Amino acid sequence: MQLSQMFVHPMKSARGISYSRAYASQQGLLHDREWLLVTPEGRFLTAREFPRMVLIEMDLIPGGMLLKAPGMTPVMAMTQVYTQPVVTAVWKDEFSALHGDPKVDECLSQYMGVPCKLLWLGMQSRRVLQEASTPMSFADGYPYLLVNQASLDALNQELAQPVSLRHFRPNLVISDALPYEEDDWSLLRIGDILFEVAKPCTRCQLTTVNPLTGEFSADNEPMRTLIRTRQLPEGICFGVNLIARSEGILQLGAAVEVVESRYTF
């Protein structure tokens, strides 16, 4: 097995960037989910509610990023401007992040069709992953999401219209495994980095957002098929959430080794 693709999503729910080489820390891949759109009151926004968010693209530049979206004038968000602490939350985790440029807020508010503001995680995250006592990004619940290409291929055999990896927004993609083999893993090594499998990744309507059009699928796929085929004790699952036990550089082609499995025969 090997690492075949990597994606960094600089802003939660926006389009990911494909990488061939990236630094992996306990917080996640470098720059992953370090920006967040929130309401003026601090409630976080995602493509579950605003599917057009998946069309927002980012080019990482020194000290910030350039944001682009259909019909929106490109705008730069520079981290040096983001200095004002504000309280926000991702699900049940309440913590502080940094607010900055009102011009960026104005551009994104016009694109989104609702008032919103952009927050930066900061150089040091103020959110903690409780079970590992490590810093946490704006990701839903865990620093890493891994998807098995063979599992996606098996799912697409059940669908009238195949879906892409981007429907599932993974950080890490592996190849040369068996379909849904990842359900049984508890500890794996990718290159030189050791990862604990925290849990299967539960899924929601975000999987039905077309990453090319920013629209929900008319037939509720692939969620309808996942409900039928991927009911696990944890819920409707596809992929696995990981916690890094070490840090270092990940590169495409790195060997993937299963160190421990949940079940032994």
Order of alpha helices (4+ residues) and beta strands (2+ residues): beta-beta-beta-beta-beta-beta-beta-beta-beta-beta-alpha-beta-beta-beta-beta-alpha-beta-beta-beta-alpha-beta-beta-beta-beta
